[in-house]
Amino acid sequence: MARRKLNIFSLSFLDVMSCGFGAVVLIFLIISRDSEVEVQVVNRDLLSEIRMLDYQVLTGEKDLFELKVLLDALLMRVADSDEKLNSTTSAIEVNKKDFDKLDSQSVARVKDLNELKSDVETREKELARLKAISEADEGGRVRRVEGEGDRQYLTGMRVGGKNVLIALDVSGSMLDESIVNILRRRNMSEARQKQAPKWRRAVETVEWISAQLPLDADFQIFAFNTETRTLIEGSDNQWVALAEGRELDQAINSLQEIIPSGGTSIENLFIALRELNPLPDNVYLIIDSLPTQGTKEPRSATVSGKERLDLFRDAIKKLPVQVPVNVIMFPMEGDPMAAASYWNLARVSGGSYLAPSKDWP
């Protein structure tokens, strides 16, 4: 049997190929349309998201700009606040300085006011003292006797002169008139010793003499026992102007605190007197007995009457000439030569002698 020759380009083959090619084209068309739809759907969603993001970006940029504006405004307010704070701090410092200044001025004014009050009180005391002096002058109780210079020696113990010295004996014998009572009072309390009648009379005598000082006088007050010291602080060997009487008040106040003690040295007193420049016009010596020692301590515990008289004579040699000594005597028991010795001292020096009664001054 003869074989039939196969032709691949026959009609049937072409049909098959055409059908296959058509199927492929159809499939491609179907797939391509679905992809385009899907891409369009996806692109639409992305576009929405992009638009949303663009809106958010625009909104955020707008908010950011507003925040920047707000931040700048806040920074300006902070800067203004800092400036105001600095200004307020400076004002506070200035006000504090002004307050401190006013406070110091207030303290100074209070101090000045207190000083003025004290000055007024001092002047009132001085006025009262001047009235008392005026009344005494008008009463005619004193008799003036002119001495060399401006010295005055008066039976009423009136104080005069340009340079006046008051010398007060502060030895233990000033506690009482009798030796027994002196020994008894030495064992008493300090308060009772200060109130001893004889001592109080001596202190009041100093106050009386100081109240009679002329307003233009310079004065000095010495307290002496075995040593001599001034009652006016910081005025050693110097005269003090009476002025408004403050130093005088200070001296009287210091005198109130003294307790009589120790022995008596007239020689040391006269040596201290010689150091004053100029020498006194008047010396008011308030004393009760002859000295118990000279410039040195005695060798024995007791001193006889003759030895005391010799010590007195040695002391007189140290007294400058032409210096009147006015003696105010408070005699004590067991010293009979004292009154005559001091009377003679007052007579020879050109002073006055007074042995006052117990109710004087």
C-alpha positions as CSV (number, residue, x, y, z in Angstrom):
1,M,0.0,0.0,0.0
2,A,1.5,3.2,-1.0
3,R,2.2,5.8,1.8
4,R,0.5,9.1,1.6
5,K,2.8,12.1,1.8
6,L,2.2,14.4,4.9
7,N,2.0,18.1,4.2
8,I,2.2,20.2,7.4
9,F,0.8,23.3,5.6
10,S,-2.4,21.7,4.8
11,L,-5.7,23.4,5.5
12,S,-6.4,21.5,8.7
13,F,-3.1,22.4,10.2
14,L,-3.6,26.0,9.4
15,D,-7.0,25.9,10.9
16,V,-5.6,24.4,14.1
17,M,-2.8,27.1,14.2
18,S,-5.3,29.8,13.5
19,C,-7.5,28.6,16.3
20,G,-4.6,28.4,18.7
21,F,-3.3,31.8,17.8
22,G,-6.8,33.3,18.2
23,A,-7.1,31.7,21.6
24,V,-3.8,33.2,22.7
25,V,-4.9,36.6,21.4
26,L,-8.2,36.3,23.3
27,I,-6.4,35.3,26.5
28,F,-4.0,38.2,26.2
29,L,-6.8,40.6,25.7
30,I,-8.7,39.3,28.7
31,I,-5.6,39.4,30.9
32,S,-4.6,42.9,29.7
33,R,-8.0,44.4,30.5
34,D,-8.1,43.0,34.0
35,S,-4.6,44.4,34.7
36,E,-5.5,47.8,33.5
37,V,-8.6,47.8,35.7
38,E,-6.5,46.6,38.7
39,V,-3.8,49.3,38.0
40,Q,-6.5,51.9,37.7
41,V,-8.0,50.8,41.0
42,V,-4.6,50.7,42.7
43,N,-3.6,54.1,41.2
44,R,-6.9,55.7,42.4
45,D,-6.2,54.5,46.0
46,L,-2.6,55.7,46.0
47,L,-3.7,59.0,44.5
48,S,-6.2,59.4,47.4
49,E,-3.5,58.7,49.9
50,I,-1.1,61.1,48.1
51,R,-3.7,63.8,48.1
52,M,-4.4,63.1,51.8
53,L,-0.7,63.3,52.5
54,D,-0.4,66.5,50.5
55,Y,-3.2,68.0,52.5
56,Q,-1.7,67.0,55.7
57,V,1.7,68.4,54.6
58,L,0.0,71.7,53.7
59,T,-1.9,71.8,56.9
60,G,1.2,70.9,58.9
61,E,3.2,73.6,57.1
62,K,0.5,76.1,57.9
63,D,0.4,75.0,61.6
64,L,4.2,75.1,61.7
65,F,4.2,78.7,60.4
66,E,1.6,79.6,63.0
67,L,3.6,77.9,65.7
68,K,6.7,79.8,64.6
69,V,4.8,83.0,64.8
70,L,3.5,82.1,68.2
71,L,7.0,81.1,69.3
72,D,8.5,84.4,68.1
73,A,5.7,86.2,70.0
74,L,6.5,84.1,73.2
75,L,10.2,84.8,72.8
76,M,9.5,88.5,72.6
77,R,7.3,88.3,75.7
78,V,10.0,86.4,77.5
79,A,12.6,89.0,76.4
80,D,10.2,91.8,77.6
81,S,9.7,89.9,80.9
82,D,13.5,89.5,81.4
83,E,13.9,93.2,80.7
84,K,11.2,94.1,83.2
85,L,12.6,91.7,85.7
86,N,16.0,93.2,85.4
87,S,14.5,96.7,85.7
88,T,12.5,95.6,88.7
89,T,15.6,94.1,90.3
90,S,17.5,97.3,89.8
91,A,14.7,99.3,91.2
92,I,14.6,97.0,94.2
93,E,18.3,97.4,94.8
94,V,18.0,101.2,94.5
95,N,15.0,101.2,96.9
96,K,16.9,99.0,99.3
97,K,19.9,101.4,99.2
98,D,17.4,104.3,99.8
99,F,15.8,102.3,102.6
100,D,19.2,101.6,104.2
101,K,20.1,105.3,103.8
102,L,16.8,106.3,105.4
103,D,17.3,103.8,108.1
104,S,20.8,105.1,108.9
105,Q,19.5,108.6,108.8
106,S,16.7,107.6,111.1
107,V,19.2,106.1,113.6
108,A,21.3,109.2,113.3
109,R,18.3,111.4,114.0
110,V,17.3,109.3,117.0
111,K,20.9,109.6,118.3
112,D,20.9,113.3,117.7
113,L,17.5,113.6,119.4
114,N,18.8,111.7,122.4
115,E,21.9,113.9,122.5
116,L,19.6,117.0,122.3
117,K,17.5,115.6,125.1
118,S,20.7,115.0,127.1
119,D,21.9,118.5,126.3
120,V,18.6,120.0,127.3
121,E,18.7,118.1,130.6
122,T,22.3,119.2,131.2
123,R,21.4,122.8,130.4
124,E,18.4,122.6,132.8
125,K,20.8,121.3,135.5
126,E,23.2,124.1,134.7
127,L,20.3,126.6,134.9
128,A,19.3,125.3,138.2
129,R,22.9,125.5,139.4
130,L,23.2,129.1,138.2
131,K,19.9,130.0,139.9
132,A,21.2,128.6,143.1
133,I,24.4,130.6,142.7
134,S,22.4,133.7,142.0
135,E,20.2,133.2,145.0
136,A,23.3,132.7,147.2
137,D,24.8,135.9,145.8
138,E,21.6,137.8,146.4
139,G,21.4,136.5,150.0
140,G,24.6,138.3,150.9
141,R,26.1,135.2,152.7
142,V,29.6,135.6,151.4
143,R,32.4,138.1,151.7
144,R,34.9,138.6,148.9
145,V,38.5,139.1,149.6
146,E,40.8,139.8,146.6
147,G,44.1,138.0,146.4
148,E,46.8,137.8,143.8
149,G,45.3,137.4,140.3
150,D,41.7,136.3,140.5
151,R,42.0,134.3,143.7
152,Q,39.1,134.6,146.2
153,Y,39.2,133.7,149.9
154,L,35.7,133.8,151.4
155,T,34.4,133.1,154.9
156,G,31.4,131.3,153.2
157,M,33.8,129.1,151.2
158,R,32.8,130.5,147.9
159,V,34.7,129.1,145.0
160,G,36.6,131.4,142.6
161,G,39.6,131.4,140.3
162,K,40.4,130.4,136.7
163,N,42.1,127.1,137.6
164,V,40.4,125.3,140.5
165,L,41.6,122.0,142.1
166,I,39.5,119.9,144.4
167,A,41.5,117.3,146.3
168,L,39.6,114.7,148.4
169,D,41.1,112.4,150.9
170,V,39.8,108.8,150.2
171,S,41.9,107.0,152.8
172,G,40.3,104.5,155.3
173,S,40.1,107.2,158.0
174,M,37.3,108.9,156.1
175,L,34.9,106.1,157.2
176,D,34.4,107.6,160.7
177,E,35.7,110.0,163.4
178,S,36.9,107.3,165.8
179,I,39.5,104.6,165.2
180,V,37.3,101.9,166.7
181,N,34.4,102.7,164.4
182,I,36.8,102.9,161.4
183,L,38.0,99.4,162.2
184,R,34.3,98.3,162.6
185,R,33.2,99.8,159.3
186,R,36.1,98.2,157.4
187,N,34.4,94.9,158.0
188,M,31.0,96.0,156.8
189,S,29.7,95.5,153.2
190,E,30.8,97.9,150.5
191,A,27.3,99.3,150.3
192,R,27.4,100.3,154.0
193,Q,30.9,101.7,153.7
194,K,29.7,104.0,150.9
195,Q,26.9,105.2,153.2
196,A,29.2,106.0,156.2
197,P,28.0,109.4,157.5
198,K,31.5,111.0,157.5
199,W,32.2,109.8,154.0
200,R,28.8,111.0,152.7
201,R,29.6,114.5,154.2
202,A,32.9,114.6,152.3
203,V,31.3,113.6,149.0
204,E,28.5,116.2,149.5
205,T,31.2,118.8,150.2
206,V,32.8,118.0,146.8
207,E,29.4,118.3,145.2
208,W,28.9,121.7,146.9
209,I,32.2,123.1,145.8
210,S,31.8,121.8,142.2
211,A,28.4,123.5,142.1
212,Q,30.0,126.8,142.9
213,L,32.6,126.7,140.1
214,P,32.6,129.7,137.8
215,L,31.3,129.0,134.3
216,D,34.5,130.1,132.7
217,A,36.8,128.1,135.0
218,D,39.0,125.1,134.3
219,F,38.9,122.5,137.0
220,Q,40.4,119.2,138.1
221,I,39.3,116.7,140.9
222,F,41.9,114.5,142.6
223,A,41.2,111.6,144.9
224,F,44.2,110.6,147.0
225,N,45.2,108.1,149.7
226,T,48.7,106.7,149.3
227,E,48.4,107.5,145.6
228,T,46.8,110.4,143.8
229,R,44.5,110.0,140.7
230,T,42.1,112.1,138.8
231,L,38.4,111.4,138.8
232,I,38.0,112.6,135.2
233,E,39.0,109.9,132.8
234,G,41.7,110.7,130.3
235,S,42.6,114.1,131.9
236,D,45.9,113.3,133.7
237,N,47.9,116.4,134.5
238,Q,45.4,118.5,132.4
239,W,42.8,121.1,133.3
240,V,39.3,120.5,132.1
241,A,36.9,123.3,130.9
242,L,33.7,123.3,132.9
243,A,31.7,124.0,129.6
244,E,28.3,122.2,130.0
245,G,29.4,120.2,133.0
246,R,29.5,116.7,131.5
247,E,33.1,116.0,132.7
248,L,32.0,117.3,136.1
249,D,29.1,114.9,136.2
250,Q,31.3,112.1,135.2
251,A,33.7,112.9,138.1
252,I,30.9,113.1,140.7
253,N,29.5,109.8,139.4
254,S,33.0,108.2,139.7
255,L,33.3,109.5,143.2
256,Q,30.0,107.8,144.2
257,E,31.7,104.4,143.5
258,I,34.8,105.0,145.7
259,I,35.2,103.1,149.0
260,P,37.7,104.8,151.4
261,S,40.7,102.6,152.0
262,G,44.5,102.8,152.6
263,G,46.7,105.4,154.2
264,T,47.3,109.1,153.4
265,S,50.2,110.7,151.5
266,I,50.0,114.5,151.2
267,E,53.4,114.5,149.6
268,N,52.2,112.5,146.6
269,L,49.2,114.9,146.2
270,F,51.5,118.0,146.1
271,I,53.8,116.3,143.6
272,A,50.8,115.6,141.3
273,L,49.7,119.2,141.9
274,R,53.1,120.5,140.6
275,E,52.5,118.7,137.3
276,L,49.4,120.8,136.5
277,N,50.1,123.6,134.0
278,P,49.3,126.3,134.9
279,L,49.4,125.9,138.7
280,P,46.0,126.2,140.5
281,D,44.5,129.5,141.5
282,N,42.8,127.7,144.3
283,V,43.1,124.3,145.9
284,Y,40.2,123.0,148.0
285,L,41.7,120.2,150.3
286,I,39.1,118.0,152.0
287,I,40.9,116.0,154.6
288,D,40.7,114.6,158.2
289,S,44.2,113.8,159.5
290,L,47.9,114.1,159.1
291,P,49.6,111.9,156.5
292,T,50.7,108.3,157.4
293,Q,53.4,108.1,154.8
294,G,55.5,110.0,152.3
295,T,56.3,108.9,148.7
296,K,57.3,105.4,150.0
297,E,55.5,102.9,152.3
298,P,56.4,103.1,156.0
299,R,58.7,100.4,157.4
300,S,56.5,99.7,160.4
301,A,52.7,99.1,160.6
302,T,52.2,102.0,163.0
303,V,53.2,105.6,162.7
304,S,53.6,107.9,165.7
305,G,52.2,111.4,166.0
306,K,55.6,112.9,165.7
307,E,56.4,110.9,162.6
308,R,53.1,112.0,161.0
309,L,53.9,115.6,161.8
310,D,57.3,115.2,160.2
311,L,55.7,113.6,157.1
312,F,53.4,116.7,156.9
313,R,56.3,119.1,157.1
314,D,58.2,117.1,154.3
315,A,55.1,117.3,152.2
316,I,54.7,121.1,152.6
317,K,58.1,121.5,151.0
318,K,56.7,120.0,147.8
319,L,53.9,122.5,147.6
320,P,54.5,125.2,145.0
321,V,54.7,128.7,146.4
322,Q,51.9,131.2,146.0
323,V,49.3,128.4,145.6
324,P,46.5,129.0,148.1
325,V,45.2,125.9,149.9
326,N,41.7,126.1,151.3
327,V,41.3,123.4,153.9
328,I,38.0,121.8,154.8
329,M,38.7,119.7,157.9
330,F,36.8,116.7,159.2
331,P,38.8,116.0,162.4
332,M,39.3,112.5,163.6
333,E,40.0,111.0,167.0
334,G,43.7,110.6,168.1
335,D,45.2,113.2,165.8
336,P,45.3,116.5,167.9
337,M,48.0,118.2,165.8
338,A,46.1,117.8,162.5
339,A,43.8,120.8,163.0
340,A,46.6,123.2,163.9
341,S,48.8,122.0,161.1
342,Y,46.3,122.4,158.4
343,W,45.1,125.8,159.8
344,N,48.7,127.0,159.6
345,L,49.0,125.6,156.0
346,A,45.9,127.6,155.0
347,R,47.2,130.7,156.7
348,V,50.7,130.5,155.2
349,S,49.6,129.7,151.7
350,G,46.9,132.5,151.7
351,G,44.0,130.2,151.8
352,S,41.1,129.7,154.2
353,Y,40.4,127.0,156.9
354,L,37.0,125.5,157.6
355,A,36.0,122.8,160.1
356,P,32.3,122.5,159.2
357,S,29.5,121.3,161.4
358,K,27.9,117.9,160.8
359,D,25.0,119.5,158.9
360,W,27.2,121.3,156.4
361,P,27.1,121.8,153.5
